């Protein structure tokens, strides 16, 4: 089971997102659990990114909220979270 790794900027964006929409907290918690179990769980709609995001992946929290992450052997490195327009 991979570990989740975050950095201070990710946590800051997450806090801002949760403050603006507290109802999304449970959805994000479920996504974090699924990322730890299997980052490619179909419900996450995980896909590889291209261009300047090559080597990174995106998954869906809601219709508009995305998480950008990188994978290593046993870690999911959470890099960015926000609306589609904010993270790309």
C-alpha positions in Angstrom: 0.0 0.0 0.0 1.6 3.3 -1.1 2.1 6.1 1.4 0.7 9.6 0.7 3.3 12.4 0.7 2.4 16.1 0.8 4.3 19.3 1.0 3.5 22.6 2.6 2.1 24.3 -0.6 -0.2 21.3 -1.2 -1.5 21.5 2.4 -2.0 25.2 2.0 -4.1 24.8 -1.2 -6.0 21.9 0.5 -6.8 24.1 3.5 -8.1 26.9 1.3 -10.2 24.5 -0.7 -11.7 23.0 2.5 -12.4 26.4 4.0 -14.3 27.5 0.8 -16.3 24.2 0.7 -16.4 22.2 3.9 -18.8 19.7 2.3 -15.9 18.4 0.1 -13.9 17.2 3.1 -15.5 13.7 3.1 -15.0 13.3 -0.7 -11.3 14.2 -0.4 -10.9 11.8 2.5 -12.3 9.0 0.3 -10.0 9.9 -2.6 -7.0 9.9 -0.3 -7.9 6.4 0.9 -8.4 5.2 -2.6 -5.0 6.6 -3.7 -3.4 4.7 -0.9 -5.1 1.4 -1.9 -4.7 1.8 -5.6 -4.0 5.1 -7.5 -5.6 3.6 -10.6 -8.9 2.7 -9.1 -11.4 3.3 -11.9 -13.6 5.7 -9.9 -10.6 8.1 -9.6 -10.4 8.4 -13.4 -6.6 8.6 -13.0 -4.7 9.4 -16.2 -1.2 10.3 -17.2 -0.5 13.9 -18.1 1.5 15.2 -21.0 3.5 18.3 -22.0 5.0 20.2 -19.0 3.2 17.8 -16.7 4.8 14.6 -18.2 5.5 12.0 -15.5 2.6 13.2 -13.4 -0.9 11.9 -13.0 -4.3 13.5 -12.4 -7.3 12.0 -10.6 -10.8 13.4 -10.0 -12.3 14.3 -6.6 -15.4 15.9 -8.1 -16.5 16.9 -11.5 -14.2 19.9 -11.3 -11.7 19.3 -8.5 -8.5 17.5 -9.5 -5.4 16.2 -7.6 -2.1 16.2 -9.5 0.4 13.6 -8.2 3.6 11.7 -9.0 4.3 8.1 -8.2 7.4 6.4 -6.9 7.9 2.8 -5.8 5.9 3.1 -2.6 4.7 6.7 -2.4 2.0 8.9 -4.0 3.4 12.4 -4.0 0.5 14.8 -3.9 1.5 18.0 -5.8 -1.5 20.1 -6.4 -5.3 20.2 -5.8 -7.9 22.5 -7.1 -10.3 23.2 -9.9 -9.4 22.1 -13.4 -8.4 25.6 -14.4 -6.3 26.1 -11.2 -4.2 23.0 -11.5 -3.5 23.0 -15.2 
